[in-house]
């Protein structure tokens, strides 16, 4: 691919950057602070952290501000910053059974051990514009919070731990315990340091899905749920809460809690397309940074869909092709490849243009026209 320099390009690029900043701050409204973004636009911050693959709410809010609300760009900025950080160590494996719950529901069972905990969600409200927010004042918000806290002062505190809903199915022998073989990859794979290979070990698959772009994952999972695939899921349990992070003390080797992170976890149940005699359900699993239920559910559906062929299902649907899914859900890569078409492609296009002119003039056979599969700008 050949690029050519643009006359006055350096000065034009500097002016374009200044123009973008003016577009973001040139209005009459006060400049928004990263702290406001973190505290009031939490869903956006959580999405940026998940897709940027770095749990850092303050930095995610800053990236969101810098990107003027573009979550793709914000995740790109955050992930780029992540590559500059040293790798100090690895945390210990975490059991989500010890999650400090703020939301926990099941669509599979009406009554679950510990009860349904609705938590903070817009799921049960009408999707109507709230025009009162247009003139919302700090005093109004504080008063509403105070009234809310007064209403819940006499409620019972939540328990420290909740039992897993899918445990009920395991106890009855109704849930498959099969997993893809890991013989070729006995150790966990870190895809930020090792190239993704296929078939991918489960650790690489889950890490790729956890870093995936919410919209792209939703589109693929939605196609499967609509019939272009074999997964018809029911949410066994959806959790939002905080997990403690343990690191080994370098002196005595004992694990110590160094903090906690907010995560969303989804476990979806689907019938297993397996040979006769295995009348059991199968499980799809999803977990991502922050409060992002759509991504966690889509991740769980895709995890289950990718496993379909391994568990006796028939291949054919794009969402059940592991390589197709894992190579197309990364928002940073897909955005980068899409936006690279904005860069100069003068040489390749002029080559095509000259060829078509020769073909139309009759001096070149039509069979020599380049196909999309061999274009110079294709990876």
Secondary structure, DSSP 8 states (H G I E B T S, - for coil): ------TTHHHHHHHHHHHHHHHHH-SSS----HHHHHHH-HHHHHHHHHHHT---HHHHHHHHHHTTT-HHHHHHHHHHHHTTS----------GGG-EEEEEE-SS-SS-TT--B--S-STTS-----GGGGG--HHHHHHHHHHHHHHTTTS----S----THHHHHHTT-B-------TT--S---TTTS---SS--HHHHHHHHHTS-HHHHHHHHHHHHTTSSS---EEEEEEEEEEEEEEE-TTT--EEEEEEEEEEEEEEEEE----TT---EEEEEEEEESS-HHHHHHHHHHHHHHTTTTTT-----GGG-HHHHHTT--HHHHHHHHHGGGS--HHHHHHHHHHHHHHHHTSS-GGGS--GGG-TT--
